[in-house]
Amino acid sequence: MSTWSRYLPILDWGRAYSGADALSDLAAAIIVTIMLIPQSLAYAMLAGLPPEAGLYASIVPILLYSIFGTSRTLAVGPVAVVSLMTAAALADVTATMDVGYAAAALTLAGLSGAILLAMGVLRLGFVANFLSHPVISGFITASGLLIAVSQLKHLMGVEAQGHNLVELLGALVAHVPQTNPLTLAIGAGALAFLFWVRTGLRPTLMRLGLRRGAAEFLAKAGPVAAILVTTLLVWQLALAQSGVAIVGEVPRSLPPFTVPDLSLELLGALLMPATLIAIIGFVESISVAQTLATKRRQRIDPDQELIGLGAANIGASLTGGFPVTGGFSRSVVNFDAGARTPAAGAFTAIGLAIAALFLTPLIYFLPKATLAATIIVAVLSLVDFNTLRHAWTYSKRDFGAVAVTILLTLGFGVEIGVTAGVVLSVLLFLYDTSRPHVAEVGLVPGTEHFRNILRHQVVTDPTVLTLRIDQSLYFANARFLEDYIYNRVIDDPKLKHVVLMCSAVNEIDMSALETLEMINIRLGELGLDLSLSEVKGPVMDRLQRAELLSHLTGSVYLSQFAAYRALAPRADTQSALAAQDRADKLCG
């Protein structure tokens, strides 16, 4: 049973499911469903798909994630960044290939799901660790700006296309004379109302005497109110006849069974965007899931999350949807509303299915400007330029990576931006680890501790060079260590011993091992011996299976103090103690 529960987490939480859990999950599902209806429609429009695709992408994927996912509160469905990436990918593919837009969306979802599923089965959840948080934050910030600007055309009631900020702004400026005043009034009004709802409605309702829970519920239902009011206005005043763009007819049906196009040509064209969507979606989802799980002292399995998200995307491809992932805003709402188990997602799917069957005629006159306003308000919360300020203060290199990611995303589009973010994350990792911090250390007087000679008052011996390596050794940094040692010893005729203090070395790969062997030989040719100290057990186990230790010109010491005591003249050890006595007297 434990083995099955690992791959089917529903067997774990389902065994202990209670009536109290069901009531909490149902209450949370009602709130999330109300929130998801406008969001699903809006994100489908952002992805360039019919509104019903948003509802379809929010039903079966949620059900599948509730079976395979490990987060108790993650809400899966269309999200802004993935929807924008979907639109960018499909626009490029459909422009060069004879394939339908909606059909390509199914293939993109299925391919993303297959990639996620394969990564989960192969336990590759660690891949997300190669994406630095500052770079991802920069990409999401730039994407949020792109999404917001891309929706201004719906607020203005004009046609304006573009894949980057320059193209979008140029198209919008060129179409300003064609702006529809009624559309602009509806969009601007909805936008102002939704901004006020996010910050001002709850305090206002509480001042009027409503309880906190009721006020929060009504605040979360703000987008629904905007949809109802603007839809009624367009219907009653026949504004569609005056040029106000509306959603129009939405089929009343449950998600249909669909089969993605699996032609090799289309799969090849979508492989790279599907991979990027899978990785970015997983990073966003796992970040939210782990944050919420920590608040309740629950555990998230990243590899099983890959399987859950993969199943959700494959489900979307088979039911008329498009790529999905765990959403930040709806997951936080689900958490705050009291969801206890993934069954809340199943209840949400039921609510959305009811909406797809019976409520779609009510949104016939829903203005697209209202959906655009919903998207703009949602994505602007993703925009956070504080990352640039923090990165500038903490690390200029990270600042450069964030700035480049933002500029490339805004200037050249989402795919180039996210690709640059991924490449930069990996390059930064390789750069950092290829130049490990190496400190020359000496003995702290009166102790057995060794510290950096540039930071502390320490005692050293002219015949002993001790270098502390503060990182594991592998193919990318082995040559750096070799050059560092040679440059340090070549002009120091007093040296007799070189000790590598390995307290921070967790691994030595084959390339680094060969480099250490070469260092040992060349130091021997210079009349120097090489010793190791404080080698960790797992590292020593591997070294004992190699030839380095048998050829080592020096010795392996349990501690650096033992090495110093064995190699340094006794007079210097006494001078260390004398230095400590002098320091004690001065302090006294």
N, C-alpha and C positions, 0 to 999 in steps of 0.2 A: 504493500500500500504506500510506503514511503517513497518508493521509486516512482510509482504512478503520480503521487502528489507533487513530485518535483517537476514533472512535465505538464501536469494538470492541476494547477494550484486551487482550482475550484473544489477539488476533493479535500483539500486541507481546511479552507474556511467554511466549506459547505457542511461539513460534519457538525460544526458547532453553531450553525446558523439558528437564530432564535426569533421569536415574535418581536422582541424589542428591536433587534437588528433590522427586521423587515420594515417596521414603522419608521425608523430613522432613515433607512435607505429610500423608502417611498417618499418621505418628505423632501429629502435632498433631490430626488429625481424630478419632482414637480418643479422645483426652482430651476434646476439645470435645463429641463425641457423648455421652459419658458424662455430661458436665455439662448438656448441652442437654435430655436426656430429661426429668429432673425439672423443669427450668425451663420447658420448653414446656408441660407439663401444668399447672404452677402458674400461669403467666401466662394460659393459656386460662381457668382458673377465675377469675382476677382480672378478666378481660374479660367474665365472665358467660357463657362459651361452653363447650361440651362439651370434655373433655380432648383428644380426637383433633384438635380444631381447632388446638391448639398444635403438634402434630406436623405437621399439614398446612402450617401457616404457616411451618414451619422447613425445608421440603424444596425445593419449586420456587423460592421466593424466593431461597434461597442459590444455587441453580444459575444463576438469571438474573443475580444480582449478580456472580457469578464471570465472567460473559461481558461485562457492561457496566460494572462498577465499576473504579476505578483503584487502590484500596487493596489491597495484597498480603496484609493480615492482618485486615481488618475482617470480623467474623462477624455476619451479618444474621439477624434473626428477631424474635420477640416480645420486648419489653422492658417493664419495670415501668411506667414513666411513660406510655408510649403505650397500654398495656393499660388503665390506669386511665382515661385520656382516652376510650378506646373505650367502656368501660363507662358512663361518664357520658353520652356522646353518644347511645348506643343506648338507655339508659334513658329519656331525654327524648323521643326520637323514637317509640319503641314505645309510650309512654304516651299519645301523642296521635294516632297514625296506625295504620291497620290493616295492619301489616307485621310479618313474623316477625323475631325477634331475630337469628337467624343470617343471614337474607337481608339485613337491614340492615347487618350486619357486612361482608358481601361488597361491598355498594355503597360503604360507607365506605372499605374498602381500595382499591377501584377508583378512587374519586374522589380519594383522597389520592395514589394513584399517578399519575393523570392530571395533577394539579396539579404534582407533582414533575417529571414528564416535560416538561410545558409550560415550566416554569421552566428546566429544563436546555437545552431546544432554544432558548429565548430568551436563554440565558446570563444568568440572573438569580441566580446563586449569591451575588452580593454582597448580596442582600436580608438574608441571615443576619447581616451586619455591623451591621444596625440593632438587633439584640437585644443589649443590653449583658450582659456576662458576669455581673456581680453580680445582675442581675434574673433571669436564667435560673437561676443558682445558688440564688437564693431560692425560685423556683418549684419546682425539683427537690427542695430540702430540705422544703418544705411538702408536696409530693406524696408524698415518702417517708414522712412522718409519717402522712398520710391513708391510704396503702396499708397501713402497718403496723397502724394502728388498725382498718381495715376487715377485716383478717384475724383479729382477735381473736375474732370470732363463731365462726369455724371451730375455733379452739382451745378455745372454751367449749362448742361443740356447740349453739348457739342460733341463732335467726333474728333478725337485727338489721340494719335498713336505714338508710341516710342518705347524703346527698351532701356533707356537710361535717363538720368535727370535732365541732361541738356536737351535731348530730343523731346521729352515730355513738356518741359517748360516752353521750348520753342513752339511746339504745336499748340499749346494752350494760349500763348500770347497771340499767335496768328489767328485763332478762332474766337478771340474775345468779342469781335463785332457780331458774331452769330449767337451769342449767349441768349438763352431763353429766360426772360425775366421771371416767369412763373416757376420754372424749374429751380432757378437760383434762389427764389424766395422760400420755396419748400425745403430745399437742401440746406440753406443757411439757417432756417428756423429749426430744422431737425438737429443740425449740428450744435447750435447753441443750447437747445434743450438737453441733448445727450451729455454735453459737457457739464451742464448744471446738475443733471441727475447724478453724475459720478461723484460730485463733491458737495452739492448743496441740498439735495432732496432729503436725505436721511436726517440731517440736523433739523431741517424745517419741519418734517413730520413729527420728530420727537418733541420739538417745541410746542407743537399743536396738541400734544398729549398722547400720541401713539407710543406703544411699547417698542422697545428697541428691535425685537425680532420682527414685528410687523413692518416697522420702518425700513429695515434692511431688505425684507422681501419685496416691498414696493419699489425700493431703489433699484434692485436687480431686474425688476420688470419694466424699467424705464424704456428700453428699446422697443418692447412690445407696445407700450403706450404711444410711442412715436409712430410706429407702424400703423396702429389703429387710427390715430387722428389724421395722419396724412393720407391714408387710404380713403377714409371717409370724405376728406376734402376733395380729392381727385374725382371720386365717384359722384358726389353731390353736385359739384360745380362743373362736371364734364371737362376737366382740365386736360384730359388726354387728347381732346380735339384741338386744344391750343398748343400742342407740341410737347406736353409733359410726357416723357418716356415712362412707361409702366412695365411691370413684370409680364402681364398678359396671362394667357391660359397656362395653368400648370396641371399636368395629368393627375387624376385622383387614383392613385394605385400604390400598392406596396412595391418595394424595390424589385425590378424585373431580373430574371436570370440572364446574364450576359456572358459572352465568351470573348476574351481579348484576342486581338490579332497577334499571332505568334510567328509571323513571318520573320525570317532571319534578317532581312534588310531593316525592318522596323525595330527589331530588338537591338540590332547593332547601333542604330541611330539614337536610341533612347538609353543605351547602357550607361553612358557617363552621367547624364542628368538624373537617371534613376539612382545611381550610386550616391550622388551628392544629396539627393532628396532623402535617401535612406539614412545617411550619416547625420545630416543636419537634423532630420526629424527625430532620430534616436537621441542625439545630444540634448535637444530641447525637452524631449519626453522624460529622459532619465534624470535630468536636472530637477524637473518639477517633482517627479515621483520620489526621489530621494529626499528632497526638502520636506515634503509633506509627511513621508514615512518617519523621518527623524522626530518630528513633533509628537508622534504617538509611539515612539520607540518600537517601530516596526522595521522589517527588513525587506530590502529590494534585491532581487537577483538580476543583475544586468543581462546575463546571458538568456535567462528566461524572458526578460522584457523584450529582447530581440525577437524571440519566438512569438510572443504575444502581439507585438507590433507587426511582425511579418504576416501572421494569420489575419490581422485586421485589414492590412492592405490587400492581401489576396482576396479576402471577402469583399472589399470595395470593388475590386476588378471584376468580380462575378455578379455584382448587383448594381451595375450602372453608376458607380461612384468614381472617385479619383483619389490620389494619395492622401493619407491621413496620418496623424500622430497624436500624441498627448498634448492637449492645449493648456497653456498656463492659466488663463483667466477662468475657464470653465472648471478646471481642476481645483483651483482655489475656492471657487464658489461651491463646488461639490463637497470639499473638505469643511468649509465654514458652515454649510447647511447641515452637517452632521452625518454624512455618509459613513457607514461602518465597514462595508464590504463592496466588492465589485458588483454585487446584485443591484446596487444603485444604478450602475450603467445599464443593466438589463431592463430595469424599470424605465429608464430614460429612453431606451430604444423602443419600448412599447408605446410610450407617450408620443414619440416622433412618428411611429407607424400610424397611430390614430390621427395625428395631424396630416400625414400624407394621404390618408384615406378620406378624411372628412373636412379638413380646414383649407385645403388648397384653393377652392373657389373664392374664398374670402380675400385672397391676396391678388386677385386679378388686377385690381386698380392700384396696387402698391407701387408708388413711384420709385424708380431706380435711384433717385437722388437720396431717398431715405436710407436705402441699403448702403449707398456710398458714404453717407454720414456715419452710419453704424461702423463701417470698416475704418474710417478715419479716426474715430474716437478710440476704437480698440487698438489700432496699431501705434498711435502716438504714445501710448503707455510703454511701448517697447523702445522708444527712442531715449537713449541715455548717453548724453555727451560727457557725463561725469567720468565715464571710463577713460576718456582722453586725459582729463585732469589728473586722475589718480595714477594713470600709467606714466604721465610726464613726471610726476613727483617721485614715483617709486623706481621706474626703470625706463630710461630713454629708448632702449631697444624694443621693449614692449609697446611703447608709445608709437614708435615708427611702424610696427606691425599693425597696430590698430588703425593708425591714420591711413596707411596704404590700403588696408582692407576697405575702409569706408570710402576712400576716394575712388578706388577701382570699381566698387559696387555701384556708386552713384554715376561714375563716368562711363562705364562700359557694360553695365547690366549685372543681373543677379548671378548668372553662371560663372562669368569671369571673376566676379567678386568672391563668391563662395569657393571657387577653385583656388584663387589666390590666398584665401584664408586658410584652407587646408594645407596648401604648399608651404605657406609661411609658418604655420604651426609646426610642421615637420622640420623645416629648415632651422627654425629657432631651437628646437630640441637638439638637432644634430650639432648646431653651432655651440650651444651651451655645453653639451657633453663632450665635444671634441676638444675643448680647451678647459680641462679640469683644473680646479683650484689646487695648486701645490704650494704648501707652506714649509719654509725652513723653520724648524722648531728647536727650542732649547729648554733646559731644565729650569723650572720655577724653583728658586731657592727654598730649601726646607721642605720640599714636597717630592713626590714621585711623578708629578705632572709635567707635561711638555706643552709649550705654547709657542705661537708664532713670534719670531724674534722681532718683527716689525710692530707688534702690538703690546708686548709685555717685556718687563725687565727680567731677562733669563740669563742663564749661564750656558756657554757653549764651549766646545773644545776645538781647537784649530785642526785637529787631525780627524775629526768625526763630523760628517755631514749627515744630518737627519732630515729627511723630506717626508712630510705627511701628505698623502694623496687623499683628497677629499671626494673621491668618486670611483665608481667601478671602472675597470679597465677593459676596453673593447677596441674593435678594429679602427674606430673613428678617432680615438684619442691616444692610441699607443705611440704613434710617431711624435706627438706633442710631448709626451713624457720623456721619450728618448732624447729629443732635442734639448729639452729643459735640463736634463741631467748633464749632458755633454757640455752645454754652455756654462753650467755652473762649475764643473770640475776642471775644465781644460786649463784655466789660468790660475789654479790654486795649488802650488807645489807642496804645501804642508799637508794636504789631505792624504789619509791612508785608508779610511773606511767610509763607505756610503751605506746608510741604513734607510730603507723604505718603510715608513710607518703605515701599516695597512688597516688601521682601525676602521676606516670608512669605506673600504673596498669590499663590496658584496659579491663581486664576480670578476673573473678574469677569463676572457674568451681565448680561442686558439691564436688569434692574431696578436693579442696582448702577451700571451705566453711566449710566442716566438720573439717578440720585442724584448721581453725581460731576459730571455736567453742571450740575445745579441748584446744587450746592455751588460750582462754579466761577463761575456767574453771580452768586450772592448774595455771595460773598466779593469779587467785583469791585465790586459795589454798595457795599461797605463800604470800598473803597479797598485791598483786599488782593489779592495775586496767589497763585495756586495752582500749585505745582510737584509733580512726581513724581520719585522716585529709586529706583534699584535695581529697576526693573520687569523681571520675568522675560521671556525670549524669547517663549514661547507666549502670555503675556498681552499683550505688546506687539504681537504679530502681529494679535491681534483688535482691539486699540485702534486700530491703523492703518487698520482697515476701517471705523471709526466717525468721527464728527465731533468728538469730545472734544478730540483733540490739536490740531486746527486752530483751535479756539476757546480753547484753554488760555491763561489770563492769564499763566502763568509758563512754565517750561521742564521738559523731562524730562532728568534727570541720570543718568549711568551709575552713580555712587556717591553716597552721602550726604555723604561728605567733599567731593566736587566741588561739590555743592549748597551746602554750608556755606561753602566757600571763595569761591564766586561771590556769595552773598547776604549773608554776614556782613561787617561792617566789618573791615578789616585789623587794627585795634587789638585786637579780641577774639581773633583768631587768635594775635597776639603774646602776649596775656595767657594763652592756653592753654599756650603754650610756656614762659612764665615760671612758671606754676603747676606745670608739670612739673619745671622746674629746682628750684623750692623743695621739691617732694616728694622729688626725688633727694637734695638736701642733707640733708633731715630723715632719710631712710633711711640716708644715709651716716653 
